[in-house]
Amino acid sequence: MTKKSLRKPIMVLRSRKTAIIKDGVITSSGIGEPSVYHALVVIFLEFFAWGLLTMPVINVLNQTFPDHTFLMNGLVMGIKGILSFLSAPLIGALSDVWGRKFFLLITVFFTCAPIPLMSINSWWFFAMISISGVFAVTFSVVFAYVADVTTVEDRSRAYGLVSATFAASLVISPALGAYLNDKYSEPLIVALATAIAVLDVFFILVAVPESLPEKVRPSSWGAPISWEQADPFAALRKVGLDQTILMQCVTVLLSYLPEAGQYSCIFVYLKLKMHFSSIDVSIFIAVVGILSILAQVILGDLMKALGAKRTIIIGLLFEMLQLLWYGFGSQTWMMWAAGILASLASITYPAISAFVSIHSNPDQQGVVQGMVTGMRGLCNGLGPAMFGVIFYVFHVDLNDEHAGGGAAAGLNGAGGLGGVASGSANGIFDGSDAKFVRNETLLGGVHHHIEDEYSQLMPGPPFVFGALMVICAIAVAAFIPEAPSDNIRRPSGERKRLSLDVDYEYERGRKVAGPLSPLMHQDSAQL
């Protein structure tokens, strides 16, 4: 893609040194013409700041919630994901009125607002992470910005650049953060991450020009926003209109729900449960990210050789295997093997987007892609919460290990983690040796130890449960028709209405899913 093709082909916004306020809206203030490169810098700085905190956040999470680390991790990320899912359409609709720059500023500011609280108050830090989900939709606004400055033909490649930039930030920043944490101190990393977040906000204020021309905005600042535009479930309600689309969306639901849950906790799981060091986790992130990029490179050739449907099934098979390996694995090399499979599984969702694109009418691309995107957005909220609850139900937590038994037993007495867990019926705290012993009953003054064999056989129950869901997804995907469905064709009046919706979504940048999804979930570097 040439530099010229990344710029807006329809209109040109001249550089202005000062902001001009018209009808209460900042019309422009930036350097040069709006381009994809402005969006890339915004994404890179935001996720680089959070990537630096990958290891420190895991430590603070463990110290703040020692009894229910995985449960609270799931709830925090789940609340954030649900709030993002609910707010994304409304913010997208408002950005059509107020402009993209204003909401780039708002989303970056509130997404990064919790960072300095990490050194001040950990409870407020995690509370702010949850609440920030209302505005944690930078990707949606960035995709809208990119849609404004590219043609339809160049848009998928531009989205690929955004995804690659996101992946690059996660490849670099966690390793740097782990190195600084070992070399210096945690407050230094928080200060550096805060400085980078402030730099991102300053860059948006000074350098990013507005991408949305005034002539395509509503005539007044107070223009009404329809409920259909702001309704997060609008796209999901259209899922049942066609059997093929329904099967595709069910496949996404069954496969991405465990994937979203995995992304929310895998780094916490590796460090606190599998005893990965901070450097090990950072290297793990980098290796998986690089291998995922390589998998994306061969995706096109794979789809040409095997077809989109078979590529989807292959990706789902890799996902199932990596979830099973995470769930049953207890050795370090098993986690690395699962990570390699995870990188290969990253071809699944680009293949699904391509399959949807190929088997949908040209005038329904945006609507159908919006359904898939809406389903994934819902999973981003439900997946982390599901994993956290399953960890809790199976008593998989840091203070729930046998004395001296299992790979994670050494965590029992570290960092003040020994103590009475919630629900005293599940265990007794033996003060004599300061170790927590699970599932003991007091009968006639004699402790009868009940061995939890399942915890040794299956250290990660949520991953196994997720693998079962992926097996169901494979079964559904196997029956998706490879030929385009005739049922998707609608009466001319409805096709005209859908066509208008598609033009709006493609040209205005809302609810558009590019063929290249982010290689790693955008929240995965935060908790």
C-alpha positions, -999 to +999 in steps of 0.1 A: +000+000+000+014+033-010+016+064+012-008+081-012-034+054-009-035+058+029-048+093+027-084+103+023-093+101-014-126+119-012-117+151+006-085+169+018-082+185+052-056+212+053-032+215+082-043+241+108-021+254+136-050+263+159-083+246+167-114+262+152-146+257+173-178+257+154-211+248+170-193+235+200-172+211+180-134+211+175-132+209+137-095+205+132-062+209+149-033+188+137-002+184+116-006+175+079-035+157+063-053+129+082-037+095+075-035+060+088-001+068+103-018+092+128-040+063+140-010+039+142+009+062+165-022+066+188-026+028+191+011+021+195+016+045+224-016+035+243-009-002+243+029+003+247+021+021+280-002-008+292+023-034+279+050-020+302+027-028+332+020-064+322+042-079+349+037-052+376-001-055+372+000-092+378+020-087+410-004-060+423-034-081+413-020-110+434-012-088+464-046-071+463-067-102+459-046-130+473-075-153+481-094-149+448-069-137+423-083-154+392-119-147+402-113-110+406-092-109+374-121-123+355-146-100+371-125-069+365-119-077+329-155-090+324-170-058+337-147-038+315-156-059+285-194-057+290-192-019+295-171-016+263-196-037+244-225-016+256-209+018+249-191+012+216-221+018+193-231+050+211-195+064+210-194+054+174-226+073+166-215+103+186-182+104+168-202+109+136-215+141+151-186+154+171-157+140+150-132+113+155-104+134+171-125+143+202-133+107+209-098+095+203-088+120+230-116+108+253-110+071+249-072+073+252-075+095+283-100+073+302-083+041+291-050+052+305-064+071+335-060+041+359-022+038+352-010+064+378-034+049+404-014+017+405+012+033+427-013+052+448-042+028+457-045-007+442-082-010+450-090+022+431-067+011+403-087-020+396-120-002+401-110+024+376-100-003+351-135-018+353-152+016+350-129+027+322-146+001+300-172+027+292-146+046+272-121+017+265-131+015+228-101+031+212-099+004+185-135+012+174-127+049+170-093+042+153-111+019+128-136+047+122-107+071+116-090+047+092-123+042+073-125+080+069-090+083+053-089+052+031-109+038+002-129+006+005-102-013-015-074-002+007-092-005+040-085-041+048-047-036+044-050-005+066-067-025+093-039-050+089-014-023+097-034-013+128-035-049+140+002-054+133+011-022+152-009-034+181+009-067+180+043-050+177+036-029+209+028-061+228+059-078+215+082-051+227+067-035+258+062-064+282+098-075+279+110-039+285+087-036+315+099-068+330+136-058+325+130-024+342+111-040+370+140-063+378+166-036+373+149-007+390+115-005+407+078-007+401+071+030+407+096+038+379+077+017+354+043+033+364+059+067+360+072+058+325+039+043+315+021+074+327+045+096+307+039+076+276+001+079+281+004+116+286+025+118+254-003+099+235-029+124+247-006+153+238+000+138+203-038+136+197-042+172+208-014+187+188-007+164+159-038+144+149-060+162+124-098+156+123-106+129+097-144+135+095-153+164+071-179+188+083-200+183+052-209+147+062-218+155+098-253+165+109-260+202+104-260+210+142-241+200+173-273+188+190-284+165+161-303+135+175-288+101+177-313+073+170-316+043+194-308+019+165-274+036+161-266+033+198-282-001+204-253-027+210-277-056+204-290-042+170-266-064+150-271-094+171-309-093+165-302-098+128-283-130+133-313-153+128-322-138+094-302-164+075-292-199+086-257-196+072-251-164+090-266-179+122-242-209+120-212-186+114-222-165+145-227-196+166-192-207+156-178-173+167-197-175+200-186-210+209-150-204+199-143-168+209-159-170+243-131-193+257-106-174+236-115-141+252-114-157+287-080-172+279-066-138+268-078-122+300-060-145+324-032-165+305-004-142+316-016-142+352-019-180+350+016-185+336+033-163+362+013-172+394+003-208+387+030-222+363+059-202+379+070-184+349+093-155+357+086-120+345+112-124+318+097-158+308+063-143+304+076-114+283+095-138+260+064-159+258+043-129+247+070-120+221+073-155+207+036-160+204+032-126+188+059-131+162+046-166+153+011-152+150+024-126+125+041-154+105+008-174+106-010-144+092+015-142+064+007-177+051-030-173+057-037-162+022-019-191+006-036-215+030-070-203+021-063-205-016-051-241-011-077-254+013-106-229+011-119-206+038-141-232+055-113-258+059-090-231+071-115-221+098-118-257+110-080-261+111-077-229+131-104-242+155-085-275+159-054-257+169-074-236+194-089-267+209-055-284+212-039-253+228-068-250+253-065-287+263-027-283+267-032-252+289-058-271+309-040-304+315-004-292+313+016-289+344+051-285+330+068-254+316+074-270+282+037-278+279+029-241+282+053-232+255+038-259+232+004-245+239+016-210+231+029-222+197-005-238+190-022-205+201-002-186+175-013-211+148-049-207+160-047-170+153-057-177+117-093-186+128-109-152+129-093-136+098-105-168+080-140-163+095-141-127+083-129-137+049-155-165+047-183-141+057-171-116+031-170-142+004-204-157+011-223-125+016-238-102-010-218-071-018-245-049-004-246-068+029-209-069+038-211-043+066-243-057+081-230-093+083-195-083+095-213-062+121-231-093+134-198-111+138-182-081+154-211-078+178-208-114+188-171-111+195-177-079+215-202-097+237-177-126+242-150-100+253-172-093+283-186-127+291-154-148+285-132-133+313-161-135+338-168-171+328-131-181+333-129-163+366-160-180+379-148-215+368-115-209+385-134-201+417-159-230+414-130-255+410-111-239+439-082-231+417-065-202+434-032-193+449-039-203+485-057-236+475-027-259+470-015-288+490+015-283+513+045-292+492+023-308+465+019-297+429+038-272+408+024-242+425+028-252+461+055-228+467+031-199+465+013-209+497+036-191+520+048-164+497+038-128+499+013-134+528-008-156+506-015-182+533-049-176+550-085-188+552-101-187+519-137-176+513-159-205+523-142-221+553-159-254+546-134-260+518-103-259+539-087-253+573-058-230+581-032-248+601-015-221+621+012-244+633+030-246+600+013-216+583+000-237+554-034-240+539-047-275+535-077-280+513-108-301+518-101-315+553-129-325+577-125-327+614-139-361+626-132-374+662-103-350+665-085-366+636-078-347+603-088-368+573-070-355+543-090-358+510-067-358+481-078-335+452-067-357+423-086-336+398-064-306+406-033-325+398-048-340+366-064-308+354-046-276+368-066-253+345-103-263+344-116-232+325-093-241+296-106-276+294-142-263+295-133-239+268-119-267+247-152-285+249-169-254+236-145-252+207-153-289+199-189-278+196-178-249+174-160-273+151-191-294+148-212-263+138-185-251+114-184-284+096-221-280+086-218-244+073-226-245+036-196-237+014-219-222-013-235-188-008-270-191+005-299-179-016-319-171+015-296-142+022-310-124-008-338-100+003-366-081-015-353-051-034-367-027-008-349-043+021-318-048+000-318-010-007-321-003+030-293-027+039-272-012+012-276+022+028-266+008+061-235-008+046-225+025+029-229+043+062-208+017+081-181+015+055-178+052+048-185+064+084-164+037+100-187+021+125-191-016+132-167-026+105-146-057+110-115-059+089-103-093+076-073-091+099-082-092+136-057-082+163-033-111+168-037-108+206-067-095+224-063-058+230-069-061+267-045-089+272-016-067+282-035-051+310-043-079+334 
